[in-house]
Amino acid sequence: MNPASDPSPIEVDARGMRCPLPVIRLADAARDAPAGTCIVVLASDPAARYDIPAWCRMREHELAEVTQIPQKSPGTDSPGSRGGSAEGDHPGYFRFVVLVRAQRSKAGGTGSGSEPRSRTR
Amino acid sequence: MLPAARATLMAALDAGWADPRRLYAEGRAARALLDQAREVIADGLGVRPAEVSFLPSGPAALRAGLEGLRYGARRRGARMVATAVEHSAILTTGRYHAAAAQDPTLFAEIPVDRVGRVDLSALEEAVDVPGTVLAAVQCANAEIGTRQPLERAHALCQAREVPLLVDAMACLGRDATPEHFDVMAGDARSWGGPGGLGVLVVPERTRWRRPGPVSEVEHGRTDVEPMVALALAAAEAWRQTEANRVDDSALSWAITGRLRAAAGTLGDVDVVGDPDDRLPHVLTFSLLYVDGESLVIELDRRGFAVGSGSACTSSTLEPSHVLAAMGVLTHGNVRLTLPLGMIAPTLEHDVSRFIAELPGAVAAVRAHLGASDL
């Protein structure tokens, strides 16, 4: 599925981190990555499900794939236990595959702010 | 609350304390005052007094509106549809009924586009399903300000004889009063009235039955007697707000325009909602690499009270269902709802100060997260 030029994806494991840390980790990984790099992000924060696609849109990277990984051990999870869960005991998470596009300059006016305006005019 | 509404509330506590159902002089006086308040509000909403009931809150009125439409149509079906950005009073009640009947098809949530406007063709498809007994569409969203196309939504519902339930909590007193609905709910707080008073409008043409035992209270639409003083204060607030609405809307529109422009220059920001077809007094934006909780605290430290739809600011740790349904950034969210000009005479000055301080507050939070140069 991934381009042949991209043999080893970068993995960002942001499980257990709360928003906006998963997006910050992803942005950090993407910062110096050449175009075509594949980044796999794992995140359990419920906001990541919306924010990683939104980040890809704002930064014009491609979100190739989103998969929901159901929780591993249903009996051990309680709704309030997010954040402190141990390795391998995640209450379900999302896996995002992001393809880095050509990097744009980061200084000011990223265009995302004016985007809603230009869309509807 | 408006100062005049507050004064009315205090005076009404003396004049209208009695039980309006009683026949002694004080009771009759309270009844007369309650009728008077009802007439003012009915007149403002363009309906008859008998079509207006006072309930304990806007969400309570909304839920009652839903339950009565559902019960009134129980022989036709039990399926309900609502936009994905409706008030949680609608969404949680709809999901509850579907779950209780163990039939997820009994509640359909209609998607919205990137600015939060309902997909009318999806709504049309949803109300086409036999057994659909109501569609819930808000006049505008309280979080993002985007208006919904009520006229067209009502037309397509009418063509299928599905009643339209309109949540007008965000727009009454701030925007044009909705004309296209079969049941409407509002909250006196939205027009500068007191908390604790919702308004339920059920036009005579609408088939609506309150589930449960027959009640004599408020045209049989609740079993909670309204507090007369609250109704009077709400009526006084309506008078004042309605008299100033055009000017106040223009001022709010200009201020939110300034705020939208200022937010747009922050960099890495999603200014959310329709920029034009929207409420005049609401503004939301989301900032990349900012956590909502820290930003709300940072702004509070600088003397500004803002809301947020970010997950970290909610007790459930779930982001705002409105932002999620729109597919916009949910973290670093700031939500501003401008008070009425009569309540906040220094509004323009405060907003100028906010615009001046916002970039510093955002930079402080981004620096703290080590995200200054991402």
Boltz contact constraints between the chains, C-beta under 6 A:
constraints:
  - contact:
      token1: [A, 18]
      token2: [B, 312]
      max_distance: 6.0
  - contact:
      token1: [A, 19]
      token2: [B, 311]
      max_distance: 6.0
  - contact:
      token1: [A, 19]
      token2: [B, 331]
      max_distance: 6.0
  - contact:
      token1: [A, 20]
      token2: [B, 289]
      max_distance: 6.0
  - contact:
      token1: [A, 20]
      token2: [B, 291]
      max_distance: 6.0
  - contact:
      token1: [A, 20]
      token2: [B, 331]
      max_distance: 6.0
  - contact:
      token1: [A, 24]
      token2: [B, 289]
      max_distance: 6.0
  - contact:
      token1: [A, 24]
      token2: [B, 371]
      max_distance: 6.0
  - contact:
      token1: [A, 27]
      token2: [B, 374]
      max_distance: 6.0
  - contact:
      token1: [A, 46]
      token2: [B, 318]
      max_distance: 6.0
  - contact:
      token1: [A, 47]
      token2: [B, 311]
      max_distance: 6.0
  - contact:
      token1: [A, 47]
      token2: [B, 319]
      max_distance: 6.0
  - contact:
      token1: [A, 47]
      token2: [B, 330]
      max_distance: 6.0
  - contact:
      token1: [A, 47]
      token2: [B, 331]
      max_distance: 6.0
  - contact:
      token1: [A, 50]
      token2: [B, 324]
      max_distance: 6.0
  - contact:
      token1: [A, 50]
      token2: [B, 330]
      max_distance: 6.0
  - contact:
      token1: [A, 51]
      token2: [B, 329]
      max_distance: 6.0
  - contact:
      token1: [A, 51]
      token2: [B, 330]
      max_distance: 6.0
  - contact:
      token1: [A, 51]
      token2: [B, 331]
      max_distance: 6.0
  - contact:
      token1: [A, 54]
      token2: [B, 328]
      max_distance: 6.0
  - contact:
      token1: [A, 54]
      token2: [B, 329]
      max_distance: 6.0
  - contact:
      token1: [A, 108]
      token2: [B, 267]
      max_distance: 6.0
  - contact:
      token1: [A, 110]
      token2: [B, 267]
      max_distance: 6.0
  - contact:
      token1: [A, 110]
      token2: [B, 268]
      max_distance: 6.0
  - contact:
      token1: [A, 113]
      token2: [B, 264]
      max_distance: 6.0
  - contact:
      token1: [A, 113]
      token2: [B, 269]
      max_distance: 6.0
  - contact:
      token1: [A, 113]
      token2: [B, 271]
      max_distance: 6.0
  - contact:
      token1: [A, 114]
      token2: [B, 264]
      max_distance: 6.0
  - contact:
      token1: [A, 116]
      token2: [B, 271]
      max_distance: 6.0
  - contact:
      token1: [A, 117]
      token2: [B, 275]
      max_distance: 6.0
  - contact:
      token1: [A, 120]
      token2: [B, 274]
      max_distance: 6.0
